[in-house]
Amino acid sequence: MEFVRFVRDKYKKPEGVIPLHEPVFAGNEKKYLIDCVDSTFVSSVGEFVTRFEKMLAEFTGVKYAIATMNGTAALHAALILAGVKRDDEIITQPLSFIATCNAITYCGAEPVFVDVDIDTMGMSAKSLKLFFEQQTRRAKGGCYNKVTGKRISAVVPMHTFGHPCRIDEIALLCAEHRVALIEDAAESLGSFYKDKHTGTFGRTGVISFNGNKTITTGGGGAILTKSEDIAVKAKHITTTAKLSHPYEYVHDMTGFNYRLPNINAALGCAQMEKLQEMLVTKRLLANMYKDFFVSKGIAFVTEPDFARSNFWLNAIILESKMERDKFLKETNAAGIATRPVWKLMTELAMYTKAQRAEIKNAKWLEERVVNIPSGVPPDPLAPL
């Protein structure tokens, strides 16, 4: 299979399994980890946490970044900070990783699904606008679902595989209907919408640093915000809501043990130092994939004209589910890790009864999209 040979050549690995996206440690990771261990500050307090948060804030262009133990924890905290209550409804997209809906469920809230756009695979502003116009009403200073009567307190779009959705249009709709915008930017560190980093358009944005992300802290996430008030509250509730005191333990609300450990942040600092190089190399790889698949008559998912993607997970769109399944079977049998897009949230047992708009685009993509190996090739600075 020509694709198998192509991938093995790019990753310089003639045998064995080529993962979908494995981490690359090519900088100060070992040094910083040793420094962290020597300091004895390996838990949620330490200089590396502070440094990592500052690096992240500077890179994304926000004033504050609050590091958490994973992206799901960050999203859960962001929803709470937005005032999401039990039995509220949160509008999101069916084509997403399960963490998006999990965080909503943790709050006792319920997801409502609108469609995605074909080109971005992220939330469709047109579908959202139609839902607001046809299915909601305004009352008591808020937005309510006409069918259920429940308050809609937030919208959570996701930048799928690192490709920015039409987030400025979504932000305008959220402002018009008085609902909080929380960006699930878990996959899009290094992605920009009209020269503005993803995760910076709403009240808060969320980033993930899981082992399969563009950079990793092992496990980890962060809340991005421009608001000092939100940042202070975010740090407070993710640190068990403990009041500052030299020796007493007093907590003023229900909090969460969600802070990122210093030892994970040490890894993150070293990874941030190499982020730009990784993004350059991932873009080169994506362009090579694009040329390869265009020559085969296969659609390669690229960044929309209005955005610059990090190309976290490269993806192709095949002609049918049958072609998709054939490609998946042949590539995985040859040791090339490929996978289908996630099963739609609306097809999972927990959400089959959830309210939804027409989601024909999401269904079409689910049957055709395949992710292909996207990790940084062996030497990030070497020509591919």
N, C-alpha and C positions, 0 to 999 in steps of 0.2 A: 504494500500500500504506500503510495507516494507521500501521503501526509505523515505516516509513521517515520519514513526516512528523513523528511524535512525537519520534524521535531527533534529527532535524535541528533541530527547534524547541528541544529541551533544550540542544543544543550550539551553537545559534545559528550554524549553518553550512548555508545553503541549497544549496550545491553542493560538489562534491569528495568525497573519501573521508573518512569518519569512522572512525578506527582503533579497535581493540578496547580499547586502554589505552595512551595516550601520556603521557609525563611532563609535569608542570607546574612551571615555574620562575618563581615569583612572589615570591621573597624575596631573600636575600643571596648567591645562588649566584655571580653574577659577581664580587661584592666578595671573597668568600672565595677564589675561584679565583685572582684577581689577587694577593691577599695570599700565597697559597701559592707562586705563581710567584716573587714578589718575595723570598720567604724562601729560595729555591733548594732547599728540602726538598720535593721532589715525589715521592719514592719511598716506601719502607715505614717511614720514620721522620719524625716531625713532630708539631707540636702539634694538628693537626686530627684525626689518627688517635686520639690520646689523648682529645680532646674528644668525638669521635663515639662512642667506646666507652663513655665515661661517660654520655653522653646516652641511649644505647641501654639500658644497664644500669638506669638510673634509671626509664626509661619502662616497661620490662618487669618490673621488680621483682626482678631478680637482682643478685648482688654483682659478677659479672664478665661482660663481653662482649669477645670477641676477634675483631677485624675481619679478614676474609679477602677474597681477590680475587674470589670468587663463592660462591654457596650450595653448589654441588657440592663445591668444595674444603673448605668448612666441614663438610659431611656426611662426606666422606672422612676428614678429620682426627678427627671425632667418633667414627667407627667404630673407628679405630685407638686412640684414647684409651680406648675401652671394652674393648680387648683382643681385638678381632676378628682371627682368624687365617685363613690360607689353608685352604680346604676347610670352614670353618665354614658354618653356615646362618643366614640372617637372615630373620625373618618380616616381611613387608611386605604391601602391598595392590596389586592389579592395576590399579586405577584411580588412576593417578599419572603425573606427568611423568617422563620417562626418566631424569632426573638421580638419582632415588632409587635405581634399580637400577644405574645407572652407578657410583655411589659404592661400592655393595656389591661390584660386579665388580672395581673397582680394588684391593680388599683380597684378591682371590682367593677371596672367599666366594661363596655361592650364595643367591639369593632363594627363599623359599618363600611362597606367596601364600594369604592368607585373604580373606574377602569384606568388603565395605563395607556400611554402613547406607544405606538409601534416603534418609533425611531429612538426613543430614550429608554423605553421599558419602565419608566417611572410614572408616577401619578399624572393623569391627564387633567389639565386645568379645565378643558371643555367638559369632561365628565363631572368634575367637581362643581363647576358653575351650574350645570343642568340639575344636579342633585340639590344644590342650595335653592334654586328657583322653584323646583317642583315638589320637593319633599320636606322643606323646612319653613318655619315661621319665626318671626322675631317677637319676643315678649320678655318683660321683666329685665330688659337690658341685655338679653342673651339670645341664643339661637336654639330652637327646639324642633324636634322631629315631629312632623305632622302625623305620622303613622303611630308612633309609640308614645308621643308626648314627652319623651325624655330630652334632657338638655344635651346639646352637642357642645362639648367644652374644648375640643382640640382637633386639629388636623395633623396627621403624621405621614408625610410623603417620604419615600425612600429614593435615594440616588442609586439606581440598580447597577451593580457591577462597576460602580465608579463613574457612570455617565450621568451628568446633571440633568434633572428634569426641569420643566419650565417653572422654576421656583418663584420668579418674580410675579408671574400671573397668579400663582397659588397664594402668595403672600398678600396680594391685593384683595383676593376673594376672602381670605381669613379676616383681614382688617374690616372689610365691608360688613361681614356677618358676625363680627365680634367673637371670634373663636381664636384660641391660641394656636400658633404655628410652631410645631416642634419638628425639626428636620432629622430624619434618620439618615445621617451621613456616615454611617458605620463603615461603608465600603469605599468612601470617596476622599480620603486624605490625599491632598494633592490635586483635587479636581476644582475647576473654577467655572462659574456661570457668569458670563459677561465680565470677566476679570475680577470677580469677587468669589472668594472661597466658599464652597458649599458648607452648610452648617452655620452660616452667619446671617441668614435672612429672617429668622424668626426670633421668638423669645429665647430659645435655646436650640443648639444643635448637638448631635451626639456622634462621636467617633469611636471606632473599635480598633483594638490592637491585638486581636487574637493571633494565634500562630500562623494563620493562613492569610493575614492581611498584608498590605504593602510594606508596612513596618510592624514589628511586634514587640510587645513587652512580655510575651509568654501568654498571659491573659491580661486584659486591661481595656479600659475605655476612658472617655472623657466627656465632660459637658462643656460646651462652648457658649459664652454669653458676653454681651457688651455691657450688661447691667451689673453694677457693683452690688446692689441689693440682692439680686438673684444669685450672684457668685457667693456672697457671704452665707446665704441660706443653703445653697447647694453644699458647700463645704461642711456646714453645721449638720445637716440631716444625714450626710454620708459618713459622718464621724460619730455616729450613735447619738447625735444631738446633745453632746456633753458640753456643759458650760465651762468656760475657762476658769481654772483654779489651780493653785500650786500643788494641792494634794487631795482635795475632796472630789468625789464622783457624784455630780448632780446633773441630771438630764431633764430638760424642760419640755420634751415632746417625744413621740415615738420616732426613733431614728433608725438608721441602717448602718451596718458595718461594711460599707461599700468602698472605702478608700483604697487606692492602689498602694501596695507595699513598696517601700523604698528600693528593695532589691529588684523588683520588676521595673521600677522607674529607671534604675541604673542601666538596664538593658535598653530601655526606651531612649535614653539620652544618646547612647552610642548609635542607635538606629536612626535617630533624627539627624545626626551628623552626616549620614550617608543618603538621606532621603532624596535630595535633588539628583544625585547620581543614579539612584534606582529608578526614579521617574523618567529620566532621559533614556535609560536602557530599555525600560518597559515600553516606551513610545516607539523606539526603534524596532523592537520585537513585533509590536502591533502593526506597524507599517509593513513589515515583511510578511506577516500573516495576511494582511489585506491584499497585497500583491499576489500572494500564492493563491488565495481563494477566488479572487477576481478572475484569474486565469483559468479556474476550474468552473466558473459560472455559479459559484456559491456565495451567498450574501454574508459579508463580514460586518459585525456590529461595530461601527466607529462612532466617534464623538459627533454630536450635532454641530451645526455651524456656529451656534451661539455659545459654545462651551469648549473647555479644554479638559479632557478626561485624564485620570491617572491610569486608565486601562488596567484596573485591578485584575479583573477576570475577563480575558478575551472570550468572545462568543461568536458563533456562526448561526445562521438561520437556514435550516434545510427545508426541502419542499413539502415534506409531510412527516407525520409521526412514524410511518413505516421507514422512511429514509433516515430519520433521526435514530430509531432503534437499531437499524443496521450499522450505522456509523459508530454508535456507542459500543455495540457488541464487538466489532472488528478492532477498534482502537484499544479498548481495555484488554482484549485478548492478546494484543501485541505489546502490552506493557505501557501504553500511553494512557494516562489517567484523563478521562473525559467524563462529563456528567450532564444529565438533563437539567434544565432549570427546575426550581423547586415546584413541588405539587402546589397548586393554588390553595390559599388559605380557606377559600370557600368550599373546598373539597375535603377538608379535614373534619374529622368527627366533631370536634369542638365548635366548629363555626358553620356547619351546613345550614343552620337555621338563621344565620345572621342576615340582616337586611343588606341588600346590595343593589347597585345600579346595573345597567347592562354592562357586562364585562367581556365583550366579544374579543377585544384586542388581547386581553390577558389569556384567554383560552387559546387563541391562535398562537401566541408566543409559547405557551406551555407545551404545545405539541411539536414545536419545531426548533427551539433554541438548545444549543449544546455549548457548554464551556470547555475550553481547551487549555493545555498547560500555559501558565501565565507568570510563573515565578521569574525572578531576575536570573538570566543565564549566568554561568560560572564566574566570569570576570566582568563585573559591572562596567568597567571602563574599556574593556577590549572590544574591538569591532565585532559585530555579529556576522 
